[in-house]
Amino acid sequence: MTIVWIIVAIVSIILIWGIVAYNRFITFKNRADEAWADIDVQLKRRYDLIPNLVNAVKGYAAHEAGTFEKVTQARTMAMQAESGGNAKAIAAAENMLAGTLKSLFALSENYPDLKANTNFLELQRELSDTENKIQAARRFYNGNARDFNTALEVFPSNIIAKMFSFTQREFFDLEENDVAKNPVEVKF
């Protein structure tokens, strides 16, 4: 009779451990999803600010159409990549967008009146603030992705992860030697 109780206790412990491990994965998954949603919100905020910034600069620099087209095209590509949900594709598109924004701010250096325009200054401040929020959201997401990926790999919880087909999260990284690694430079 004691052997039966020992077997029941062992099976109960294994079952309880499996439930706890599964719930832990769900918690990590939900945190990573929430962190990704934070990145999504900030990217959408950036996408909404860019047309206003481009229009503010257009009034002063009408002959610089090539720069505006590049910014608009990079914004469109970033929005399309974002709708795909692939972290690497989104990171690449966002890096390209950051580079074109730098060229837009560099263009503004040639127009002293533009740098004094309150609409442009406010848009520039908002975009700079958004860039900082994107960076913070990216760090938060990457931390959650790291925790989730670690839990997927460590023994014995990796057994539960394989049973329920949990997959690793990609990090939202900047590529080496990328223009986006350097912050948007604001000069007055």
C-alpha positions in Angstrom: 0.0 0.0 0.0 2.9 2.4 0.7 4.3 1.8 -2.7 1.0 2.9 -4.3 1.1 6.1 -2.2 4.7 6.8 -3.2 3.8 6.3 -6.8 0.8 8.6 -6.5 3.0 11.2 -4.7 5.7 11.1 -7.4 3.1 11.3 -10.2 1.4 14.2 -8.3 4.7 16.0 -7.9 5.5 15.6 -11.6 2.0 16.7 -12.6 2.2 19.8 -10.4 5.7 20.6 -11.7 4.4 20.3 -15.3 1.5 22.7 -14.6 3.8 25.2 -12.9 6.3 25.0 -15.8 3.5 25.4 -18.4 2.1 28.4 -16.5 5.6 30.0 -16.3 5.9 29.7 -20.1 2.5 31.3 -20.6 3.6 34.2 -18.3 6.8 34.7 -20.2 5.0 34.5 -23.5 2.4 37.1 -22.4 5.1 39.4 -21.2 7.0 39.2 -24.5 3.7 39.8 -26.4 3.0 42.8 -24.2 6.5 44.2 -24.7 6.2 43.7 -28.5 2.9 45.6 -28.3 4.7 48.5 -26.6 7.2 48.6 -29.5 4.3 48.5 -31.9 2.6 51.5 -30.2 5.8 53.6 -30.4 6.5 52.7 -34.0 3.0 53.8 -34.9 3.5 57.0 -33.1 6.7 57.5 -35.1 4.8 56.8 -38.3 2.2 59.3 -37.5 4.8 62.0 -36.7 6.9 61.6 -39.8 4.4 63.0 -42.4 3.9 66.1 -40.2 7.7 66.6 -39.9 8.2 66.1 -43.7 5.4 68.7 -44.4 7.0 71.2 -42.0 10.3 70.9 -43.8 8.8 70.9 -47.3 7.6 74.4 -46.8 11.1 75.6 -46.3 13.0 73.3 -48.7 10.7 72.6 -51.6 13.6 71.8 -53.9 14.9 68.9 -51.7 12.2 66.5 -53.0 14.6 63.5 -53.1 15.1 63.6 -49.3 11.4 63.7 -48.7 10.7 60.8 -51.1 13.3 58.7 -49.3 11.8 59.4 -45.9 8.3 58.7 -47.1 9.5 55.5 -48.9 11.4 54.3 -45.8 8.3 55.0 -43.6 6.1 53.0 -46.0 8.6 50.1 -45.9 8.8 50.2 -42.1 5.0 50.1 -41.8 4.8 47.2 -44.2 7.5 45.3 -42.4 5.8 46.0 -39.1 2.5 44.5 -40.3 4.5 41.2 -41.1 5.5 40.7 -37.5 9.0 39.5 -38.2 11.4 41.1 -35.7 14.4 41.0 -38.0 12.6 42.5 -41.0 11.1 45.2 -38.8 14.5 46.0 -37.3 16.0 46.3 -40.8 13.2 48.6 -42.0 13.4 50.7 -38.8 17.2 51.1 -39.2 16.6 52.4 -42.8 14.0 54.8 -41.5 16.3 56.1 -38.8 18.9 56.8 -41.5 16.6 58.7 -43.7 15.3 60.8 -40.7 19.0 61.7 -40.0 19.2 63.1 -43.6 16.0 65.0 -43.0 17.4 66.6 -39.9 20.7 67.3 -41.7 18.7 69.0 -44.4 17.1 71.3 -41.8 20.6 72.6 -40.9 20.6 74.4 -44.3 17.5 76.4 -43.4 18.0 78.7 -40.3 14.4 79.8 -40.4 13.2 76.3 -40.2 15.2 75.6 -37.1 13.4 78.5 -35.4 9.9 77.4 -36.6 7.9 76.3 -33.5 6.0 73.6 -35.4 9.2 72.1 -36.7 10.9 72.3 -33.2 7.9 70.6 -31.6 7.8 67.9 -34.2 11.5 67.3 -33.8 11.2 67.2 -30.0 8.3 64.7 -30.3 10.2 62.5 -32.7 13.3 62.5 -30.5 11.1 61.6 -27.5 9.5 58.8 -29.6 12.9 57.5 -30.6 13.8 57.3 -26.9 10.6 55.4 -26.1 11.2 53.0 -29.0 14.7 52.3 -27.6 13.3 51.7 -24.1 10.5 49.5 -25.5 13.0 47.5 -27.5 15.2 46.9 -24.4 12.1 45.8 -22.5 11.1 43.4 -25.2 14.6 42.0 -25.6 14.7 41.4 -21.8 11.4 39.5 -21.9 12.5 37.6 -25.1 15.7 36.7 -23.3 13.9 35.4 -20.2 11.4 33.4 -22.4 14.2 31.9 -24.5 16.2 31.0 -21.4 13.3 29.2 -19.9 12.8 27.3 -23.2 16.4 26.0 -23.1 17.0 25.1 -19.5 16.4 21.6 -18.2 13.9 20.3 -17.2 11.4 23.0 -18.4 12.6 22.5 -21.9 10.7 19.2 -21.9 7.4 21.1 -21.3 8.4 23.7 -23.9 8.8 20.9 -26.5 5.6 19.2 -25.5 3.6 22.4 -26.1 5.6 23.7 -29.1 6.8 26.9 -27.6 9.3 28.6 -29.9 12.0 31.1 -29.3 11.5 34.8 -29.8 13.8 36.9 -32.0 15.5 39.9 -30.5 14.8 43.3 -31.9 18.4 44.2 -32.6 20.3 46.8 -34.6 22.7 45.5 -37.2 26.4 46.1 -36.9 27.7 49.4 -38.4 24.1 50.6 -38.9 23.2 54.2 -39.1 20.4 53.6 -36.5 23.0 52.9 -33.8 23.8 56.6 -33.8 21.0 58.8 -32.4 19.3 61.4 -34.5 21.4 64.5 -34.1 19.6 67.7 -33.2 21.6 70.9 -33.7 20.7 74.5 -33.1 
